[in-house]
Amino acid sequence: MSMKQVIESIELLSAATVDGETVAALLRARGVADVIVTRVEEGGLYTDFLACTLPGRDPGLPALGLVGRLGGVGARPAVTGLVSDADGAIVAIATALKLADMAAAGDVLAGPVRIHTHICPHAATRPHHPVPMMKSPFAMRRMMSHEVHAGMAAILSVDTTRGNRFVNRRGVALTPVAKEGWLLRLPERMLDVMGWVSGELPAVLPLTTQDITPYENGLWHVNSIMQPGIVTTAPVIGVALTAQTTVPGCATGVTNAFDLDVATRFCIEVAKLFGPGNCAFYDEAEWAELLRRYGSLAHLQTVGREA
């Protein structure tokens, strides 16, 4: 159970004064030695990028990456309090806290886990159909340069995904795998793990090709959940917090600790399996055959042809 760490993270990020160093101090106090905070400022805007690594018993094993995706944890002064969009940061921080607490109690994972997110309590909002969303403080590719690390062998990207009518169920849904412009099938093991931790049939968020292209192209995207895939060759699976209704990313009072606990426990269970090689994100033989037959789609990681 990770509910304690989820609630801690919610309370921490609810403060109007929260910043990266506040979060880093809590992580260090719980035994996470490798924590880095990078403040990026431009045009009066700033956010604190937070990166931490839980090394595991064998730091040489492939590292699972966990990216807490969001525009901001708050939209002050337009709205007061923690916004719906904060889910990615909450899960990232709660996962780091839970893994640290597990290690302190003797349960150290086999391989490393790299956790990245950012802390911005005063982000802007932007128009989006069917409901408005939060706006990232900087251009998405610049955000990804801080949120995605070359050492991430595979990535879970966690993001609030309530501003659409695609899943229509409250809880947590997974996306297909994005890798170098391709959308690949979800491995059965991922569906198994989600079913185990949620106690329900796993839900899958449908994606279109344009959802895995860069934000810079100006096309419609379901949200930024798959944007880590534009800057890496590693496979990316989205972990989407969903709702039966459409909820604006800037809405407050909608954070659901029970769903966040499910998402956190899913990330932890995948982390347990990934390092030793028991939870592959894709089939390497199928991947090789796709490339042989159809070639690279890596151009979809770029903005494509300019007008």
Secondary structure as the mmCIF struct_conf table of DSSP 4:
data_model
#
loop_
_struct_conf.conf_type_id
_struct_conf.id
_struct_conf.beg_label_comp_id
_struct_conf.beg_label_asym_id
_struct_conf.beg_label_seq_id
_struct_conf.end_label_comp_id
_struct_conf.end_label_asym_id
_struct_conf.end_label_seq_id
HELX_RH_AL_P HELX_RH_AL_P1 MET A 3 LEU A 13
TURN_TY1_P TURN_TY1_P1 SER A 14 SER A 14
BEND BEND1 ALA A 15 ALA A 15
TURN_TY1_P TURN_TY1_P2 ALA A 16 THR A 17
HELX_RH_AL_P HELX_RH_AL_P2 GLY A 20 ALA A 29
TURN_TY1_P TURN_TY1_P3 ARG A 30 GLY A 31
STRN STRN1 ASP A 34 GLU A 42
TURN_TY1_P TURN_TY1_P4 GLY A 43 GLY A 44
STRN STRN2 LEU A 45 LEU A 54
BEND BEND2 ARG A 57 ARG A 57
TURN_TY1_P TURN_TY1_P5 PRO A 59 GLY A 60
BEND BEND3 LEU A 61 LEU A 61
HELX_LH_PP_P HELX_LH_PP_P1 PRO A 62 PRO A 62
STRN STRN3 ALA A 63 GLY A 68
BEND BEND4 GLY A 71 GLY A 71
BEND BEND5 VAL A 73 VAL A 73
STRN STRN4 ALA A 75 ALA A 75
TURN_TY1_P TURN_TY1_P6 ARG A 76 ALA A 78
BEND BEND6 VAL A 79 VAL A 79
BEND BEND7 GLY A 81 GLY A 81
STRN STRN5 VAL A 83 VAL A 83
HELX_RH_3T_P HELX_RH_3T_P1 SER A 84 ALA A 86
HELX_RH_AL_P HELX_RH_AL_P3 ASP A 87 ALA A 104
TURN_TY1_P TURN_TY1_P7 ALA A 105 GLY A 106
BEND BEND8 ALA A 110 GLY A 111
STRN STRN6 VAL A 113 ILE A 119
TURN_TY1_P TURN_TY1_P8 PRO A 121 PRO A 121
STRN STRN7 HIS A 122 HIS A 122
STRN STRN8 ALA A 124 ARG A 126
BEND BEND9 HIS A 129 VAL A 131
STRN STRN9 MET A 133 LYS A 135
BEND BEND10 PRO A 137 PHE A 138
HELX_RH_AL_P HELX_RH_AL_P4 MET A 140 GLU A 147
TURN_TY1_P TURN_TY1_P9 ALA A 150 GLY A 151
STRN STRN10 MET A 152 THR A 160
BEND BEND11 GLY A 163 VAL A 167
BEND BEND12 ARG A 169 ARG A 170
STRN STRN11 GLY A 171 LYS A 179
TURN_TY1_P TURN_TY1_P10 GLU A 180 GLY A 181
STRN STRN12 TRP A 182 LEU A 184
HELX_LH_PP_P HELX_LH_PP_P2 ARG A 185 PRO A 187
HELX_RH_AL_P HELX_RH_AL_P5 GLU A 188 SER A 198
BEND BEND13 GLY A 199 GLU A 200
STRN STRN13 ALA A 203 VAL A 204
HELX_RH_3T_P HELX_RH_3T_P2 THR A 209 ILE A 212
BEND BEND14 THR A 213 THR A 213
HELX_RH_3T_P HELX_RH_3T_P3 TYR A 215 ASN A 217
BEND BEND15 VAL A 222 VAL A 222
BEND BEND16 SER A 224 SER A 224
TURN_TY1_P TURN_TY1_P11 ILE A 225 MET A 226
HELX_RH_3T_P HELX_RH_3T_P4 GLN A 227 ILE A 230
BEND BEND17 VAL A 231 VAL A 231
BEND BEND18 THR A 233 ALA A 234
STRN STRN14 VAL A 236 THR A 242
BEND BEND19 GLN A 244 THR A 245
TURN_TY1_P TURN_TY1_P12 GLY A 249 CYS A 250
STRN STRN15 THR A 252 THR A 252
BEND BEND20 GLY A 253 GLY A 253
HELX_RH_AL_P HELX_RH_AL_P6 ALA A 257 PHE A 274
TURN_TY1_P TURN_TY1_P13 GLY A 275 GLY A 277
BEND BEND21 ASN A 278 CYS A 279
BEND BEND22 PHE A 281 TYR A 282
HELX_RH_AL_P HELX_RH_AL_P7 GLU A 284 TYR A 294
HELX_RH_3T_P HELX_RH_3T_P5 ALA A 298 GLN A 301
BEND BEND23 THR A 302 THR A 302
BEND BEND24 ARG A 305 ARG A 305
#
